[in-house]
Each structure stands twice: as structure tokens, then as C-alpha cells.
Amino acid sequence: MLTKKHGPTEVTALKIRPITSKTHIEHLALSMSERTWNLLKRNGLRTLGDFRHKTEEQMMKIEKFGIVSLKEVMAIMAQAGVSFKQS
């Protein structure tokens, strides 16, 4: 299925849905690097809402997850109004 991020919404098979905490990260794969997407997937982070239970510090402890990946995720989260858990 072809998905393309378009502003603060995602376009999937001609359906436009707002990006929310329930949005699966695979629907946002085009807005982040493949490396970041694979790291998130491997670490069980499937939806934007999953990030609410993590702190930035916990994210940085993920092996090979660096500041660039963190910035990519934070930009997407900001569009959805989702933020990391406060440490």
C-alpha cells in the first residue's frame, strides 16, 4: 500500500486521515529514514502513542538510535501533538 505524508495528515490509498497518537509508524515511514523506522519497529514502538511511555533519555539508550533519529521522531510527534514522557 502506498502511503505518503502530506503536511499534518497522511494519505493512504486516497484516504486522508489526521496524524494522531494511534497512527502506526509504518504510515509515516516516508517521513523518516529507513534506519530510524527499523530501529523503532525492532524496539516495539508501533504507534506514535507508544512514545508517551518513553523519555528522551530512554530513546537515546536504544542501540544505534542517535540525535538525528530523535529529531526525526520529535518532528513527527509534534505534528500529532504527542510528546515524550517527562523524566
N, CA and C atoms as an extended XYZ file, in Angstrom:
261
Properties=species:S:1:pos:R:3:atomname:S:1:resname:S:1:resid:I:1 pbc="F F F"
N         0.838       -1.160        0.000 N   MET     1
C         0.000        0.000        0.000 CA  MET     1
C         0.894        1.239        0.000 C   MET     1
N         0.629        2.153       -0.864 N   LEU     2
C         1.420        3.371       -0.965 CA  LEU     2
C         0.907        4.397        0.035 C   LEU     2
N         1.806        4.891        0.848 N   THR     3
C         1.458        5.901        1.832 CA  THR     3
C         2.411        7.066        1.665 C   THR     3
N         1.893        8.268        1.680 N   LYS     4
C         2.743        9.433        1.578 CA  LYS     4
C         2.278       10.473        2.580 C   LYS     4
N         3.225       10.971        3.363 N   LYS     5
C         2.912       12.006        4.332 CA  LYS     5
C         2.714       13.303        3.576 C   LYS     5
N         1.701       14.016        3.936 N   HIS     6
C         1.388       15.262        3.245 CA  HIS     6
C         0.954       16.273        4.294 C   HIS     6
N         1.889       17.129        4.741 N   GLY     7
C         1.566       18.088        5.789 CA  GLY     7
C         1.240       17.356        7.076 C   GLY     7
N         0.259       17.836        7.834 N   PRO     8
C        -0.059       17.187        9.093 CA  PRO     8
C        -1.049       16.033        8.947 C   PRO     8
N        -1.145       15.461        7.769 N   THR     9
C        -2.020       14.324        7.549 CA  THR     9
C        -1.250       13.246        6.830 C   THR     9
N        -1.813       12.078        6.754 N   GLU    10
C        -1.223       11.012        5.958 CA  GLU    10
C        -2.206       10.657        4.862 C   GLU    10
N        -1.686       10.326        3.707 N   VAL    11
C        -2.534        9.947        2.589 CA  VAL    11
C        -2.290        8.467        2.341 C   VAL    11
N        -3.314        7.662        2.507 N   THR    12
C        -3.207        6.221        2.327 CA  THR    12
C        -4.344        5.783        1.422 C   THR    12
N        -4.003        5.281        0.263 N   ALA    13
C        -4.998        4.782       -0.686 CA  ALA    13
C        -6.141        5.788       -0.856 C   ALA    13
N        -5.765        7.041       -1.061 N   LEU    14
C        -6.686        8.139       -1.300 CA  LEU    14
C        -7.568        8.499       -0.111 C   LEU    14
N        -7.242        7.977        1.068 N   LYS    15
C        -7.936        8.363        2.288 CA  LYS    15
C        -7.027        9.315        3.044 C   LYS    15
N        -7.572       10.419        3.481 N   ILE    16
C        -6.788       11.363        4.252 CA  ILE    16
C        -7.240       11.280        5.699 C   ILE    16
N        -6.273       10.978        6.574 N   ARG    17
C        -6.571       10.868        7.995 CA  ARG    17
C        -5.611       11.762        8.766 C   ARG    17
N        -6.077       12.384        9.835 N   PRO    18
C        -5.147       13.184       10.640 CA  PRO    18
C        -4.142       12.279       11.344 C   PRO    18
N        -2.958       12.803       11.583 N   ILE    19
C        -1.954       12.065       12.330 CA  ILE    19
C        -2.288       12.219       13.807 C   ILE    19
N        -2.474       11.092       14.490 N   THR    20
C        -2.817       11.094       15.914 CA  THR    20
C        -1.900       10.135       16.647 C   THR    20
N        -2.104       10.020       17.958 N   SER    21
C        -1.288        9.095       18.743 CA  SER    21
C        -1.540        7.641       18.349 C   SER    21
N        -2.650        7.362       17.664 N   LYS    22
C        -2.959        5.991       17.233 CA  LYS    22
C        -2.381        5.670       15.852 C   LYS    22
N        -1.776        6.659       15.202 N   THR    23
C        -1.199        6.451       13.879 CA  THR    23
C        -0.020        5.492       13.975 C   THR    23
N        -0.046        4.448       13.175 N   HIS    24
C         1.054        3.479       13.138 CA  HIS    24
C         2.245        4.090       12.414 C   HIS    24
N         3.440        3.769       12.917 N   ILE    25
C         4.630        4.377       12.328 CA  ILE    25
C         4.851        3.954       10.887 C   ILE    25
N         4.336        2.798       10.478 N   GLU    26
C         4.532        2.408        9.072 CA  GLU    26
C         3.808        3.356        8.122 C   GLU    26
N         2.769        4.040        8.612 N   HIS    27
C         2.084        5.024        7.780 CA  HIS    27
C         2.897        6.308        7.645 C   HIS    27
N         3.939        6.435        8.462 N   LEU    28
C         4.783        7.624        8.448 CA  LEU    28
C         6.195        7.306        7.966 C   LEU    28
N         6.375        6.119        7.440 N   ALA    29
C         7.717        5.663        7.059 CA  ALA    29
C         8.393        6.591        6.055 C   ALA    29
N         7.639        7.232        5.193 N   LEU    30
C         8.241        8.119        4.204 CA  LEU    30
C         8.729        9.422        4.809 C   LEU    30
N         8.323        9.722        6.042 N   SER    31
C         8.745       10.965        6.666 CA  SER    31
C         9.908       10.758        7.636 C   SER    31
N        10.465        9.550        7.658 N   MET    32
C        11.642        9.293        8.484 CA  MET    32
C        12.580        8.369        7.721 C   MET    32
N        13.816        8.340        8.156 N   SER    33
C        14.785        7.485        7.472 CA  SER    33
C        14.446        6.012        7.725 C   SER    33
N        14.883        5.185        6.816 N   GLU    34
C        14.636        3.743        6.958 CA  GLU    34
C        15.297        3.211        8.226 C   GLU    34
N        16.469        3.737        8.525 N   ARG    35
C        17.198        3.319        9.730 CA  ARG    35
C        16.362        3.583       10.985 C   ARG    35
N        15.820        4.792       11.090 N   THR    36
C        15.003        5.151       12.251 CA  THR    36
C        13.768        4.264       12.321 C   THR    36
N        13.110        4.093       11.202 N   TRP    37
C        11.895        3.269       11.150 CA  TRP    37
C        12.188        1.848       11.620 C   TRP    37
N        13.291        1.272       11.135 N   ASN    38
C        13.661       -0.091       11.519 CA  ASN    38
C        13.995       -0.184       13.009 C   ASN    38
N        14.698        0.814       13.552 N   LEU    39
C        15.024        0.810       14.974 CA  LEU    39
C        13.764        0.865       15.835 C   LEU    39
N        12.824        1.701       15.443 N   LEU    40
C        11.572        1.814       16.199 CA  LEU    40
C        10.795        0.508       16.153 C   LEU    40
N        10.704       -0.056       14.960 N   LYS    41
C         9.971       -1.306       14.768 CA  LYS    41
C        10.599       -2.431       15.598 C   LYS    41
N        11.930       -2.533       15.553 N   ARG    42
C        12.630       -3.579       16.296 CA  ARG    42
C        12.468       -3.441       17.804 C   ARG    42
N        12.232       -2.220       18.263 N   ASN    43
C        12.106       -1.982       19.702 CA  ASN    43
C        10.657       -1.882       20.158 C   ASN    43
N         9.736       -2.355       19.325 N   GLY    44
C         8.342       -2.477       19.718 CA  GLY    44
C         7.547       -1.187       19.738 C   GLY    44
N         8.047       -0.149       19.109 N   LEU    45
C         7.329        1.116       19.052 CA  LEU    45
C         6.537        1.137       17.750 C   LEU    45
N         5.260        0.851       17.844 N   ARG    46
C         4.417        0.665       16.661 CA  ARG    46
C         3.548        1.883       16.322 C   ARG    46
N         3.129        2.639       17.355 N   THR    47
C         2.288        3.815       17.116 CA  THR    47
C         2.921        5.040       17.758 C   THR    47
N         2.490        6.216       17.338 N   LEU    48
C         3.014        7.431       17.947 CA  LEU    48
C         2.693        7.478       19.440 C   LEU    48
N         1.561        6.903       19.827 N   GLY    49
C         1.191        6.868       21.238 CA  GLY    49
C         2.158        6.070       22.099 C   GLY    49
N         2.871        5.130       21.504 N   ASP    50
C         3.858        4.340       22.250 CA  ASP    50
C         4.965        5.222       22.814 C   ASP    50
N         5.207        6.363       22.193 N   PHE    51
C         6.270        7.254       22.642 CA  PHE    51
C         5.907        7.967       23.943 C   PHE    51
N         4.628        8.045       24.269 N   ARG    52
C         4.198        8.704       25.507 CA  ARG    52
C         4.757        8.015       26.741 C   ARG    52
N         5.107        6.740       26.606 N   HIS    53
C         5.594        5.955       27.736 CA  HIS    53
C         7.119        5.948       27.818 C   HIS    53
N         7.768        6.663       26.924 N   LYS    54
C         9.228        6.716       26.878 CA  LYS    54
C         9.704        8.145       27.138 C   LYS    54
N        10.876        8.268       27.743 N   THR    55
C        11.511        9.571       27.880 CA  THR    55
C        12.535        9.706       26.744 C   THR    55
N        12.985       10.924       26.513 N   GLU    56
C        14.031       11.116       25.503 CA  GLU    56
C        15.276       10.318       25.880 C   GLU    56
N        15.576       10.275       27.173 N   GLU    57
C        16.748        9.533       27.646 CA  GLU    57
C        16.618        8.044       27.337 C   GLU    57
N        15.410        7.492       27.527 N   GLN    58
C        15.199        6.068       27.205 CA  GLN    58
C        15.367        5.824       25.714 C   GLN    58
N        14.895        6.746       24.906 N   MET    59
C        15.044        6.591       23.449 CA  MET    59
C        16.520        6.598       23.061 C   MET    59
N        17.301        7.475       23.690 N   MET    60
C        18.719        7.577       23.346 CA  MET    60
C        19.509        6.343       23.789 C   MET    60
N        18.941        5.543       24.675 N   LYS    61
C        19.605        4.308       25.115 CA  LYS    61
C        19.400        3.159       24.136 C   LYS    61
N        18.489        3.333       23.172 N   ILE    62
C        18.289        2.310       22.146 CA  ILE    62
C        19.557        2.247       21.305 C   ILE    62
N        20.083        1.043       21.148 N   GLU    63
C        21.324        0.871       20.397 CA  GLU    63
C        21.201        1.450       18.988 C   GLU    63
N        22.147        2.282       18.622 N   LYS    64
C        22.264        2.923       17.305 CA  LYS    64
C        21.199        3.992       17.051 C   LYS    64
N        20.460        4.369       18.085 N   PHE    65
C        19.469        5.440       17.969 CA  PHE    65
C        20.152        6.704       18.448 C   PHE    65
N        20.375        7.643       17.525 N   GLY    66
C        21.113        8.852       17.860 CA  GLY    66
C        20.269       10.103       17.789 C   GLY    66
N        20.937       11.228       17.853 N   ILE    67
C        20.261       12.523       17.879 CA  ILE    67
C        19.483       12.786       16.587 C   ILE    67
N        19.980       12.324       15.454 N   VAL    68
C        19.265       12.525       14.185 CA  VAL    68
C        17.943       11.763       14.208 C   VAL    68
N        17.979       10.521       14.666 N   SER    69
C        16.748        9.729       14.776 CA  SER    69
C        15.786       10.376       15.759 C   SER    69
N        16.313       10.858       16.877 N   LEU    70
C        15.466       11.502       17.879 CA  LEU    70
C        14.783       12.734       17.293 C   LEU    70
N        15.527       13.535       16.534 N   LYS    71
C        14.938       14.732       15.918 CA  LYS    71
C        13.860       14.366       14.898 C   LYS    71
N        14.084       13.307       14.135 N   GLU    72
C        13.069       12.852       13.174 CA  GLU    72
C        11.774       12.479       13.893 C   GLU    72
N        11.911       11.715       14.959 N   VAL    73
C        10.748       11.261       15.719 CA  VAL    73
C        10.050       12.444       16.379 C   VAL    73
N        10.815       13.351       16.952 N   MET    74
C        10.226       14.502       17.634 CA  MET    74
C         9.455       15.400       16.665 C   MET    74
N         9.933       15.537       15.444 N   ALA    75
C         9.239       16.355       14.448 CA  ALA    75
C         7.879       15.744       14.102 C   ALA    75
N         7.848       14.435       13.938 N   ILE    76
C         6.596       13.743       13.629 CA  ILE    76
C         5.649       13.814       14.826 C   ILE    76
N         6.190       13.626       16.020 N   MET    77
C         5.374       13.688       17.227 CA  MET    77
C         4.746       15.069       17.404 C   MET    77
N         5.505       16.103       17.103 N   ALA    78
C         4.996       17.470       17.241 CA  ALA    78
C         3.791       17.701       16.335 C   ALA    78
N         3.827       17.148       15.142 N   GLN    79
C         2.700       17.288       14.210 CA  GLN    79
C         1.445       16.635       14.764 C   GLN    79
N         1.620       15.574       15.542 N   ALA    80
C         0.477       14.843       16.092 CA  ALA    80
C         0.086       15.333       17.486 C   ALA    80
N         0.868       16.254       18.041 N   GLY    81
C         0.586       16.746       19.382 CA  GLY    81
C         0.928       15.736       20.462 C   GLY    81
N         1.874       14.847       20.178 N   VAL    82
C         2.300       13.809       21.110 CA  VAL    82
C         3.679       14.193       21.632 C   VAL    82
N         3.931       13.935       22.905 N   SER    83
C         5.252       14.234       23.446 CA  SER    83
C         5.752       13.062       24.295 C   SER    83
N         7.063       13.059       24.512 N   PHE    84
C         7.662       12.022       25.350 CA  PHE    84
C         7.248       12.230       26.800 C   PHE    84
N         7.325       11.162       27.551 N   LYS    85
C         7.082       11.215       28.982 CA  LYS    85
C         8.169       12.099       29.599 C   LYS    85
N         7.784       12.912       30.563 N   GLN    86
C         8.764       13.769       31.237 CA  GLN    86
C         9.611       12.932       32.179 C   GLN    86
N        10.924       13.212       32.195 N   SER    87
C        11.819       12.429       33.064 CA  SER    87
C        11.842       12.946       34.474 C   SER    87
